[in-house]
Structure formats: structure tokens, C-alpha cells
Amino acid sequence: MDNNNLGLCPYCQSDQIIRLEGGMKDGYLRSGVAVSIFKTVEFVRLICLQCGSVREWVANQKDLDLLREKYGPARA
């Protein structure tokens, strides 16, 4: 998905949205959660440049499986 086709912000309906990939950029981790000393699950982040809302998610199915294995399903 490129930055020209990210849809509209669900809060303000702006189309001024950018996508930032997770991972190491410029020497530091953008966004993610450690599942072990050697592995971090990275988040993809959408940021609305109009209202500032931020949405994150895990885009890789293997990473979702790692999280499920480590933390299990949510319990009420």
C-alpha cells in the first residue's frame, strides 16, 4: 500500500495520511513489541496529518502467530 491510497481518516475524514513501517530506521525501533531477546514484532503505523490520530497493527501473519504463542488469546 502506498501513501497515495490509504483511504480516509476514520475520525476527521482527511486523506492526508502517511504510512510508516515498523523496524529499525535511523538506528532506533519505530514501533513494536519484544517477544524474545532476539525477536521484535514490528507494527505498521498510519498517521493522519490533519487531526493527528495514529493507528497501529501487525501486518505479518507469522508475527501474529508468535504473539499468540507467547501471550495466548485474551481472557475475560
VODOKE-518919 format. One record per atom (N, C-alpha, C): residue in one letter; x, y, z. Coordinates in steps of 0.05 Angstrom, whole numbers, padded with zeros to 5 digits, always signed. Example, Ala and Ser with C-alpha at 12.3 -4.5 7.8 and 13.67 -1.06 7.14 Angstrom:
<rs>
a+00264-00114+00156
a+00246-00090+00156
a+00264-00066+00156
s+00257-00045+00142
s+00273-00021+00143
s+00258+00001+00157
</rs>
This chain:
<rs>
m+00017-00023+00000
m+00000+00000+00000
m+00018+00025+00000
d+00013+00043-00018
d+00029+00067-00018
d+00015+00090-00004
n+00029+00112+00000
n+00017+00134+00015
n-00004+00149-00001
n-00008+00143-00026
n-00029+00156-00042
n-00056+00141-00041
n-00057+00118-00028
n-00081+00102-00028
n-00087+00091+00000
l-00087+00108+00020
l-00091+00099+00047
l-00119+00104+00057
g-00137+00114+00040
g-00164+00118+00048
g-00167+00144+00064
l-00188+00146+00079
l-00194+00169+00095
l-00191+00163+00125
c-00184+00184+00139
c-00182+00181+00168
c-00210+00176+00179
p-00213+00156+00197
p-00239+00150+00208
p-00250+00171+00227
y-00232+00189+00236
y-00240+00209+00255
y-00247+00236+00243
c-00231+00245+00223
c-00236+00272+00212
c-00241+00271+00181
q-00240+00247+00169
q-00245+00243+00141
q-00224+00255+00122
s-00201+00263+00133
s-00179+00274+00117
s-00166+00252+00101
d-00155+00259+00077
d-00140+00240+00062
d-00109+00245+00065
q-00102+00262+00084
q-00074+00268+00089
q-00063+00248+00109
i-00058+00224+00100
i-00049+00202+00117
i-00022+00191+00107
i-00004+00185+00125
i+00021+00173+00118
i+00023+00146+00131
r+00039+00128+00119
r+00043+00101+00130
r+00073+00099+00137
l+00079+00090+00161
l+00106+00085+00170
l+00109+00056+00176
e+00128+00043+00164
e+00133+00015+00170
e+00148+00013+00197
g+00145-00010+00210
g+00159-00015+00235
g+00188-00021+00228
g+00203-00029+00249
g+00230-00038+00245
g+00251-00017+00252
m+00275-00024+00248
m+00298-00006+00254
m+00301+00014+00232
k+00297+00039+00238
k+00302+00061+00219
k+00319+00082+00234
d+00339+00091+00221
d+00356+00112+00233
d+00368+00103+00260
g+00371+00077+00264
g+00384+00067+00288
g+00366+00062+00312
y+00339+00066+00310
y+00322+00060+00332
y+00296+00047+00322
l+00283+00032+00340
l+00259+00018+00334
l+00235+00037+00332
r+00222+00037+00310
r+00199+00055+00306
r+00175+00047+00324
s+00167+00022+00322
s+00144+00014+00338
s+00142-00017+00337
g+00138-00029+00361
g+00136-00058+00361
g+00136-00068+00390
v+00136-00094+00393
v+00136-00107+00419
v+00156-00131+00418
a+00172-00133+00439
a+00192-00155+00440
a+00178-00181+00448
v+00184-00202+00434
v+00173-00228+00441
v+00196-00246+00452
s+00221-00238+00448
s+00244-00251+00459
s+00267-00231+00458
i+00290-00240+00468
i+00313-00223+00467
i+00321-00217+00439
f+00316-00235+00421
f+00326-00233+00393
f+00304-00226+00373
k+00279-00224+00382
k+00257-00220+00362
k+00238-00199+00372
t+00232-00180+00355
t+00212-00159+00360
t+00191-00160+00338
v+00166-00160+00346
v+00144-00159+00326
v+00140-00129+00320
e+00142-00123+00295
e+00140-00095+00286
e+00112-00087+00279
f+00104-00062+00285
f+00078-00052+00278
f+00080-00034+00254
v+00059-00033+00238
v+00056-00014+00217
v+00039+00009+00229
r+00045+00033+00222
r+00031+00056+00234
r+00020+00075+00213
l-00005+00082+00215
l-00017+00103+00199
l-00021+00128+00216
i-00013+00151+00205
i-00015+00176+00220
i-00031+00196+00203
c-00052+00207+00213
c-00067+00228+00199
c-00053+00255+00204
l-00046+00268+00183
l-00032+00294+00185
l-00051+00317+00190
q-00077+00312+00190
q-00097+00332+00196
q-00104+00333+00225
c-00112+00310+00237
c-00121+00310+00265
c-00101+00297+00283
g-00081+00283+00273
g-00061+00271+00289
g-00067+00243+00299
s-00089+00231+00291
s-00095+00204+00301
s-00074+00184+00290
v-00069+00164+00306
v-00049+00143+00300
v-00062+00116+00302
r-00059+00099+00282
r-00068+00072+00283
r-00045+00053+00278
e-00043+00031+00293
e-00022+00012+00290
e-00034-00016+00288
w-00019-00033+00274
w-00027-00061+00272
w-00003-00078+00264
v-00006-00104+00268
v+00015-00124+00259
v+00006-00134+00232
a+00024-00130+00212
a+00017-00136+00184
a+00026-00164+00176
n+00043-00177+00192
n+00054-00203+00184
n+00041-00226+00200
q+00030-00245+00185
q+00016-00268+00198
q+00035-00284+00216
k+00060-00287+00209
k+00079-00302+00226
k+00083-00288+00252
d+00084-00261+00251
d+00087-00246+00276
d+00062-00249+00294
l+00038-00249+00281
l+00014-00254+00297
l+00015-00281+00311
d+00025-00301+00296
d+00028-00328+00308
d+00048-00328+00332
l+00070-00313+00329
l+00089-00311+00351
l+00076-00298+00376
l+00060-00277+00372
l+00046-00264+00394
l+00026-00283+00407
r+00012-00298+00390
r-00008-00317+00401
r+00006-00338+00417
e+00029-00348+00408
e+00044-00368+00422
e+00055-00358+00449
k+00065-00334+00449
k+00077-00322+00473
k+00055-00314+00494
y+00035-00300+00484
y+00015-00288+00503
y-00011-00303+00504
g-00018-00319+00484
g-00043-00333+00484
g-00066-00314+00478
p-00090-00325+00475
p-00113-00308+00469
p-00121-00292+00494
a-00134-00270+00490
a-00143-00253+00512
a-00164-00267+00528
r-00163-00264+00554
r-00182-00277+00572
r-00198-00255+00587
a-00224-00260+00589
a-00241-00240+00602
a-00239-00241+00632
</rs>
